[in-house]
């Protein structure tokens, strides 16, 4: 299916450009008044100190994901990983899937071409943030791979984090931190081409918009077009991000930003390949095999508008207000294949075409104040705030009267199937979610070598509406989520820590009848050892963790006639294990980021569960600067996983390793060329056993790019 560009299709992208150009004019007026009476000051110094862009490092000086307080990795009583801009650039990690796939302790469950789930410590990651602002009631999946060109870094806090994100899910919190304007002018262009007709171009420009530097702006543009190793599949991605900030006074900073990402896919997979035959034996298709039709498509638009007002107060305090509006639109005509094939003939597969549309709007307001205070002759830190969020979802599904049509074997399948009229009957849903929360976190400096972090979140949730004829009404009022952690410095370079939080997480997930699952409840513990060396340029950690939960959602498949996953509840689930991690500069010009995770998940009877999650994972990325050359390698290894098919048969994915290599040559300080090679040993592997369907990962591939910096 071709997608010729039209004025209407380009309209959202044009609006983003116009917004970027109009915002400076609004700020210029205010800033011009300020310039007449106020000296030029830098109120963004603290923010710039936390940025990783231009640092050439694989570690970050501080993270705010855990408490909104700027804490070094060593000061944070949980395992935290920061994927820096340098690492993303070195290994061409252009999507959030790429970033999280290389993050220690995180698994990317690529269940379809255009939908992914993420897990950590055996459980779904449902807590996501942008610039530290939580996105409430997230389903834990991403439709349309999010581009990373607009982010300075991605922070991943492992373990329960209900303090800042509303729920105490013991998996992880993913915080994507946007790039911000710089006072000094900088610009870059990058273009690349790769296997399967992959082409990508991106531009990034930033600098002062007035002579005084009191108004600054930045814009990022991306265009990516690619085909695939999968039969018939192709996708286009367009990204536009504009942000302007202005010093309204010497202590007041106003920031306005907007981003748009459009993902348009032709012949995507809705569902995936069957994993076993009628005799119980495991299927083994060609890597390129796809169940898609030649007319199917899946288009996703993500809009994000944010406004921030930051006010510096006396005695080192700061007050901040943030408003965010997020709109996600989906439009798709999809082709689902279900059934179990016969091993000899391939017969037994049936059709399920569907038309699906969705619109979700979220309004989020966060007000907080933070700063130091004196008590018992020592200086401590405090953050207090409130979050209000409203979201509304509308969905429409249309079906056809040819559901259940027999299909040929997948070895013979070409995607040639008549597009139906989708006029059998409509169905859909409409519901609203509301969350109100108050939060408080304090870091007490009990001694020079001992710090105690304590906090709590008081939250209420309310949902109303219906989904495909089933009510989604639910409520949770006045729930407390306490958090406490302690950090003790053993030496100048080593600290030990421990933390605890309860778990209470109302779920947006539902069972096969679309009845909403009950809230998750339980507790999470973590203890470990952290090291900081070379003035913070190298960070290490050893974490031991355990969590116990009830009402844990386990994916069980896709509801026929929709793109939705349904779940079953599991009680008494316990996850425990340990994790080793290192990040930063090992020696001069040598950067390293990676670690090892050992995990065990058991049900109430002590039996292993969530068997689609590997028990052992090792991930390591490293690069070395040798004069004008930068050479690097990335290795991901996991042990075997399996899924019970029923009647005593299993689908297994044996242990495997994926090796990526990179080489970059700098002709001068402004111009470079880079070659990235992926899966260089050409491993054949299933991307996930999260569902009872799956597909194969990409074989060996290459990407050649060049870039200019001004």
N, C-alpha and C positions, 0 to 999 in steps of 0.2 A: 504494500500500500504506500503510495507516494504522498508526501505532505508538501505541497507547494506553498511557499510563504505568501501570506496575504496581508494587507494593511491591518486587518482586524487582529490577525495572529501576532503581529509585531507590536500591537498597541501597548500591551503591558510593559514591554521592554522600553519603548519610547517614553512611557510615563515615568519609569525609574530614572531615565536620563534627565527628564524635565524636572523631576523632584530634586535631583542633585543640584541642578542649576538654580532652582528657585530658593532652596533653603539658604544658601549663602546670602542672598539679598535680604532675607528676613533678619538674619543674624547681623549683617553688616550695619544695619541701622542702629541696633542696640550697641554693638561694639564701637561704632563711630562716636556715640555719645560718651562711652566709657573712656575712649582714647583722649578726649579733651581734658579730663580731670584726673586720670589715673595713670600711674606708671605701668610700663610693660612688665608683666610677671609671668612666671611659668607655673600654672596651677595643675599641670598634668605630669609633673615630675614623678610622683609616686606611681602612676599608671605606667609610665615609660620604663621605670626600673623593673617592673614585673614582666615586661614584654620579652619574648625570645627572638624576635626578628633581628637579624644581623648579629646574633651572639655567637654563631658558629658552634653552638653547644647542643648536646643531647639531654641536658638537664635544665631546670628552671630555678631561679632564686627563691620563688615563693608561690603559694597556691592559696586561693580563697574558697575553694569548693566545699571544704568541710564546715567552716564556721563563718564565712565572710570576712574573717580576720586574715591579714596577710601573714601566713605562717610558712616557714621553710619546711621542706620535707621532714627534716629531723624534729621540728617542733610539732608536727601533726601526729596525733596518737592513732593513726591508721595508715594502711598502705596506700600510697598515692603515686600515680605515674603521670608525668607530664610529657606529652609528645610535642616536641618543639618544631618551630618553623623549619629549622635546618634539617631535621630528620625527615620531615614531610617532603622537602625539596630534594634531598639526596636520593630517596627511594621512590620519587614520583608518586607519592601518596595523594592522589587528587580527589579521593572520596573518603567519607567517614568509614566505609567498609574497609578501605585500604589501611587507614589509621588504626582502627580497632583490631583488625586482623593481625597487626604487628605489635599489639599491646599485651604485655605480660598479664596473665590472669583473665583475659577476655576471649570469648569464642564468638565468631561471627557465623550465625546459622543462616546460610544462603539457601532458602527453601525454594525460591522461585527466582527468575531472572530479575524481577523488579520489586521484590519484597524480601527483606532480611530481618531477622531477630538477632538479639545479642544476649549472651549469658556470661555470668561471672560467678565463680564459686558454686556452679551448678544450677543457678536460678536466673530467670529472665531479668534483664536490666530494663526497668520501667521508669527510672529517674533520669531525666535529661535536663540540662540547663544551657542557656546561652548567656554569656557574661555573668554567670552566677545566679541568674533568675530562673527558678524552676518552672517547668512546663507541666502543670498538674494533669493527673489522670491519663498520662501517656499509656498507650497500649503496648509499648515496648517494641514496635516494629517500625520500619522505615519503608515507605513506598516511594521509589525513585531515589536513587543513591545521592546523598547530600554532598555537594562539592565543598572542598576545603580551602579554595583559593582565598576566601574572605576571612579566614581565621589565622590568628597569630599562633595559637597553640590549642591543644585539646588536653584537658585535665581529666583523669580518671581516678576517682576515689573509690577504692575497693572496700566492701563491707557496708553495713547499715548506715544510712545518712538521713534519717528522718528529720534532723534538725533544720535543714535548709530546703528540703524538697517535699516535705509534707507526709512522706511515708518512710517507714523504716525497713525498706526492702534490703536484705543482706547481700545483695549481689554487688552492685556498683552504681556510682553516679557519673555520668558523662557530661562534662562541662566544656562547651565549645566557646572559646574566647575570641571575639572579633578583632580584626585589625582596626587601629584607630589612626586618625590623622597625625602627621608629624609636622613639627615647625619648619624643619629644613626640607627643601624640595628633594624628592626622590621619585624615580619612575623605573619601571621594568617592563620588558616585553619578552614573551616566551612562545615558541612555536614548536610543535613536535608531530611526528608521524610514527605509526607503529603497525604491528601485525593486524591483519583483517581490516585493512583500510581505516585505521584509527587516525584521526586528525584532531589536534587541539591547539588553540591559541588563547593566550590570556595576557591582559594588560593591567598594570597597577600603577597609579599615579597618586602622589600625596605631597602636601606642602601648604604653606601659608597662602591665604587668599587676600590678605591685606599687607601693606608694607610693614606694619607694626608686628605682624604675626599673631594678633589677637583672634583672628578667625582663620581656621585651618580646615582643609577638606581632603577627602580621599575617595577614589573610585576604583573599583575592580570590575573588569569585564572578562567573561569566559565564553568561548564557543567550542563545543566538542561534538564531533560526529564520528560514529564508529559502527562497523559491522561486527560480526562475532564468529567464533569458532562453532557456535551453535547454528544449526540449519535455520535459515530465514530470519534470524533475529538481528535487529539493528536499532540503534538509539541515538537521539540527539539531545544535547544538554546546553542550555543557555543560562548564564548567570550575570546578574547586574547588581552591584552593591555600591551605594553612595552614602557617605557620612560627612557631616559638617559639625564642628564644635567651635564655640566662641566663648571668650572670656568676657562675660557681661560686666563683671567687676573684678577687682583683684582677688576675690575669694569665691566667685560664682562662675560655674562652668555649665553651659547648656550644650547638649549634644542631640542631634537629630539624625537618624539613619533609616535607610530602607534597603531591603534586598528582595530580589526576585530570582527564583530558580524554576526553569521549565524543563521537565524531562518528558520527552516524547519517544515512545518505543513502538516499533513495528514487530509483529509476530512474537510477542513475549510469551513466556510460559506461565499459564495459570494452573497451579498445581505443577507436577513434574512427572518423572518416569515411574512406572510401577517397579517396586523393589524385589518382587518375587513372583514365581510362576505358580500355577495351580497345584503343582506337586510339592510346593514348599521350597524348592531350590531358588537360589538367588539369580536375578537377571544380570546380564552383562552386555550392555549395548555399546555401540560406538560412542566415543566422547562427544561427537557432534549431534547426537540424537536429540530431537526436541518434539514435544507434543503439540506445538503451536499450529494454528491455521495460517494461511497466507493473507487473510483479511483482518486478523485480530490486531488490536493496538491497546496501549495503556499510557495515557497522558496524565501527568501530575504537575500542578503549578503550586509553588509555595511562595507566599508573600509574607514579609515580616517588616513591620514598621515599629520603631522604638524612639522614645523621647526620654532623655535623662536630664535631671537638674541636680547638680552637686554643689553644696554650700560648705565652705570651710568655716568652722566655728572657732571659738577661743579654746585655748589649752589643748590644741591638737585634735579636736573633735571635728567630725564631718557628718553632715546630714545629706541624704540622697533620696531622690524620688525617681522611679522608673515606671513608665507606661509602655506596654508592648501589645501590639495587635498582630495576630497571626491568622492567616487565612490559607487553607489548603483545599485545592479543588482537584478532583479526579474525574476523568472521563474515559471509559474503556468499553471495548467490545472484545470479549475474551472467549477462549475455547478450552474447556476442561475435559480431560480424558480420565475416565475411571474404569474400574474393573481389574480383573486378574487374568493375564494372558496364559494361554496354553504354551508349554515349552516347545512343542513340535511345530505348531501351526501359527502361533502368535495371536490366534483368535481369542476373543473374550473382552476386548476393550470397547467402551461405549462413549458416545459423545454427550457433552453437556455445555452448549453454548450459552452465554449470558451477556447482557448489557448492564453495566454498573456505573453509577454516577454518585459522587459524594462531595459535600461541601462542609468544612469545619471551620468555625470562627472562634478565636480565643481572645479575650481581653484580660490582661494581667497588670495589676498595679502593685508595686512594692515600695514601701517607705521604711527607711531605716536610718539609724544614727549609730556611729561607732567612734571610739576614742579611748584614751587612757584615763585612769583615775588612781588616786592615792589611797592606800589603806595599810595601816600598820607599818608605815615607813617604807612601803614598797609601791612600785608602779605596776598596775594591772591593766587589762584591756577588756572592753565591753562592747557588744553589739546588741541592739534591740530593734525589732522591726515588726512589720505587719504586711501580709500579702492577701490580696483579694483577687480572685480569678473567676471568670465566667466563660463558659464555652457552650457552643451549640453545634449539633451535628445533624445533617440531613442526608439521607441515602435513598437511592432509587435503584431497584433491580427489575429488569424485564427479561422474560424468558420466551422460548419458542416451542413449537409443538414437535420438534424433532429430537427432543431429549431422549437418549437411549438408543440412538442409531448405531448399529454395529460398524466398527471401524476395522481397517486392515491392520496387519501386524505393524509395529513401529519400524521394523526393518524396511517395510514397503511404504511407509507413510511419507507423503510429500507436502502435507498441509493443504492439499487441494480438496476443499470441502465447501459446498455452497453456503454463502452467508444467509442466515435465516432472517425473517422479518422482525423478530422479537416483539410479537404482538399477542402472545398467549395470555398473559396476565401480568399486571404490575405488582410490586411489593416494595417495601422500604422501611425506613425508620426515621424518627425525629426525637431527639432528646437533648436535655440541657444539664450541664454539670456546674456546680458552684462550690467553691472552696474559700473559706475564711480562716486565716491563721495568724497567730502571734508567736514570735520566736525571740529567744534570748540566749546569748552565749557569752561566757566570761572566761578569760584566761588569767588565773591567779598565779602570780610569781611568788610561790611560798618561800623559796630560797633561791640563791643564784643558780643552783643546780637542780631545782625542782619546780615544775609547773603543773597546775591542775586546771583542766578545761571542763567546765560544767555548763549545761544548758538544757533547754526544753522547748518544745513546740506544742502549742495548744491549738487544735484545729477542729473544724467542722466541715463535713461534706454533705452535699445534697444533690441528688440526681432525680430527674423526672422526665417522663416521656415513654416512648415505646420503640421497639425494634422488631420489625417483621411480625407485628401482631402480639408481641410479648412485652409486658411492662418492664421498664428499666428503673422504676422508682426505687430509691434506696436512700438511706441517710445514716450519718454517724456524727454525733454531736458531742462536743467537749472532750475530745480524745487528747490525752497527754502523751507525748513521745519524749521521754527523758534521755539525756546523753551525758556520759561522763568519761573522762580520760585523764591519764597522768603520764608525764614524761620526766624521767630522771637521768641527768647527765652522769655517766660513769667516769668519763674522761673528757678531755677537750674535744675529742673526735667521736665518741660513742655515747649513745643514749639508749635506755630501755624504756618501754612504754606499755601501757595497757588501756583498753577502752571497753565500754559496755553501753548498749542501748537496747530498749525494747523495740518490738516490731508490731506495728499496726498499720495495715495497708488495705483500705477499701479498693476493690478491683473493678476495672472496667471490662474484664473478660467474662465470657459467658459460656454456658454449656451448649450442647447440640440443640436444645430447645430454646436457646437464646435467653435463658434465665441467668441473671447475673450471679456470679459466684460470691460467696461470703467473704468478709475481710480476712486477710492473713494476719495471724498473731503469733508472737513468739519472742525470742531474745537472741541477741548476737554478742559475741565476745571476741576480742582480739588482743594479742600481746606479742611483743617482739623486740628486736634490737635494730637500731639505725646508726649509720655512720655518715659523717660529713668530713670530706678531706679537700685539701688544696683550696682553702677559702671558699668552700661551697661548690667548687667546680666538679666534684665527684660525690655522688650519693649512693649509699648502699642500704639494704634493709633485709631483715629476716622477720617474717610475720607468721604467727600461728593463729588460726581462726576456727571458730565453731559457731553454728547457729542452729536453733531448733524452731520449727514452724508448723503451723496447722493451716488447713485450707489452701495448700499450695497448688497453684494452677499448673497442670501438665497438658501440653498440646496433644490433641488426639486426632486432628484432621481438619478438613475444610468443610463447612456447611455447604451442601450442594446448592447451586444457584446463587452463590455469593462469592466474594473474595475473602470471606471472614474465616478465621480459625476458631474452632471450638475447643473447649478444655474440660478436663475432669479434675475434681479436687482430691488432694492427697493429704492425709494427716500424719503427724508425728515424724515429719521429714527432718533429718539431721545432716548437716553438711559440716565437714571438718577437714583440715589439712594445713599445709604450710606453703610458704612462697619465699623464694630468694630473688632479689632484684638488685641490679646495678645500673647506674646511668651517669653519663658525664665524661669528663676528660681523664683517661687513664694515664697517658703520657702526653707530652706536648705534641699537638697535631693528630692525636689518636682519640676518637670519640667512640663510646660504647653504650649500648642500651639493650637490656635483656634480662632474662631470668628464667626460673624453673618453678612450676606449680605442681604440687601433689595434692590430690583431692579425693575424698570419699563421701558418697551420698547414700544414706540408708533410710529405709522407711521405718515405721513403728515396730516392725518385727525384726529389724536388724538386717534386712535384705537389701542388696544394692538396687538403687533406683536411678532414674535419669541416665540410663545406660548410653544415651546418645552423647553424653558429656565425657570427654577423655579424662582418665584419672591422672595422667601425667602429660604435661606440656612444657616444651622448652622453646623459647624464642630469643633470638639474638640478632641485633643489627650493629654493624660497626663500620667505620670509615677512617681513612688515614690520608692526611694531606702531605703529598710528596712534591714539593716545589709547585709546579703548575698543574699537577695531577691530583685528583681526589678519587681514591679507590675505595670501594665498599662492598659488603656482602650482608645478606639477611637470610637467616635460617629459621624456619618454623618446623618443629617436630611434635607429633602427638602420638600417643599409643592407641591401641585399637579400641573401637567403639562398636556397639551392636544394638539392634532393635528386635524385640520379639514380634514375630509375624502372627503367632497363633499356632496351635497344634504342635508346639514344640520346635518350630522352625524359626531361624533367625536370619536377619540381614546383617552382615558384618562389613566393617571397613577396617582393614588391617592398618597397623601403625605405618606412618609415612612421614617423609620430610620434604619440604619445599625449599629450594635454594634459589635466591635472587642475587644478581650481581649488578654493580654499577661502576661506571668510570666516567669522570668528567675532566675535561681539559680546558684550562683558562688561557685563552690567547692573550688576554690582558685583563685589567681590572674591570672592564666593562663587558667583555664578550666571552662566552664559553659555549661549549658543546658537550652533550652528555649522551651516553648509551646505557640503557637499562635492559637487563635480560631477566625474564621471569620463568620460574619452574624449569631451570636449565637442565635438570635431569629427566624432564618430560614424564613426571609421575602421573598415573591415572588414579583418580580418587573421587569419591562422592563428597560433595561439598557439605552435606549435613544428613543426619538421620533424625533430625528433630521431628519430622513428619513421617508418615508411612509412604511417602513418595520422595524422590530425590533426583539429582542430576549430577553430571560430572564437572569437575573444575577445569579451568583452561589449561591446555597443553603449553609446551614451550612457546614463548613469544618474546618480541623485542620492541623497544621504543627508542627512537633517536630524536633528540630535541636540541634546540639552541636558544640562547637567551642573551639579552642585552640589558645592562643596568646604566642608568643615567644619573 
